[in-house]
């Protein structure tokens, strides 16, 4: 009986270790690509997106009125795979209100010198399913978003945080 309990705990521990490894891989933890090896446009984007706040607004399709204020605090952005980038962000939206330092890994492609987030039906654990096309250029960002059944447009400025100036 004692041997059966030991084997059960061993298998449970292995299962937990595999699960944690999968989550770490999904989040891009521990796999940051050295910025010095990135192409110029990718390296410039990673540097530009350190200690910034996206300050803008968003609309909701089918709802009249002024756009609503939107804000995302970005501590850093790191390339973690061929077309995968990790945004270390604080968000007050999408079911993530008040959470800080969320490592969110998104698919991103560069069109010349313009980075574009290209999520299609992407599940962000604990937040929801998203389809997003969002581009960054200079000190601005703009695009479309869909969160489950609700969607719209978003745009704004990329500003250095006060502490980073």
N, C-alpha and C positions, 0 to 999 in steps of 0.2 A: 504494500500500500504506500509506504514512504517513497519508494522508487517511482511509483506512478505520479505522486505529487511533485517530485523533483523534475520529472520529464515534462509535466504539464507547465510548471513555472518556467522551465527552460524554453519550451516552445512559445509560451506567451511573451517572454523576454525577447526572443528572436523576432517574433512578429512585431513587437513594439519598435525594435531597432530598425527593422526594414521600413516600417511606416514612417518613422521619424526621418530616415534617410530619404525616402520618397518626398516627404514634405520639404526638406531642405533643398533637394534638387529642384523641385517645382518652384520654390521661392528664389532660387539662384544663389542661396547662401553658400559661401565658400568657393564660388567659381568665378569671381570677378576677373575679367581680362585686364591685363596690365595696360593702363592708358597710354604708356609710351609706345606700345605696339599698334595702336589704332591709326587708321587713316586720318588725315588732317581734319576733315569735316566732323568725324565722330569724336575725335579728341576735343575739338573746339566746342562741340555740343555738351560733352561731359563737364568741361570747365565752366561753360556758361551757366549750366544748371546747378551749380553748387551754391547752397544758401540763398535760394530765391523763393519768391512767392508769386504764384500765378494769381493775378487780381483781375477779375473780369465779371462776366455775366452769362446767364444761360436762359434759353427759352424752353417752353414745353409746348410741343405741337398741340394745336387745338385750344390753347388757353390764351385769351386776349390779355392785353395789359403790357406793362413795362417788363423788360427782362429782369430776372432776379440776380442778386449779387452772388458771386461765386469766388472761392478762395481756396488755394491749395499751397501749403508750405512744403517746399522741396529742400531737404537737407543735401541730397546728392543723387546723381544718376550714374549708373555704372553698367557697362556692357557685360553680360553674363553668358552670352551664347552668340551663335552666328547672327541671328536677327532678334535676340532677346535682350531687353534692357530692364534693369531693376531701378524703380523710382522709390526712394526712401522718403515717404511723404506723410504729412499730417493732413487729414481731410475732415471736413465737417459736412459730409454728404453721404449719400448712398448707404446708409446704415453703419457708417464708420465714424460718426460724430464723436469728437473728443479723443480719438485714438491717435497716438503719436508714433512716429517712426515705423509706419507700416511698410514693409518691403513688398512692393507690388511689381511683379515681373510681367512685362507686356511685349508683344511682338512689335518691332519697329524697323522700318526700312528707310534708307536714305535715297531721295530722289535728287541727285546732284548734292548740293549742300543743304538740302531741306529734309530734316527728320520727320517722319510721318508714323504715328501710332496706327496700326492696322489690326484692330481686334474684331473678330467676327464670332459672335456667340461664345465669348470667352467667360468662363466661370471664375470669379474671384471669390475664393472661399470666405464665407461669412458676410459677403457684401452683395453678391448677385451675379447675374449674367449680363454681359455688356457686348455691344457692337459699337465700335468707335473708329472714326477717321479724324485724327487730330494732327495738324501740322504746326511746326514751330519755325519761325523765321525772324531773325533779328531779335527785337524785344517784344514780339507778339506771338500769339497762338490763336488758332481758330479751327473749328470743325463741327462735326455732327456726333451725336451720342444717342444710344438706345440702351436703357436699363430695363430689362424685362419688357413690359408692355408700354413703357413711357419713353419718349425720346424728344429730341429738339436739337438746337444749335448752341454752341458756346464759343466765346472769344474773349480776348483780354490782353493784358500786358504781362511781361515777365520782369519783375522788379527784384533787385538785390534786397535781402533782408537788412534791417537796420544794423544788426550786429556785424554783418559782412561788409559794410561800406567803408 
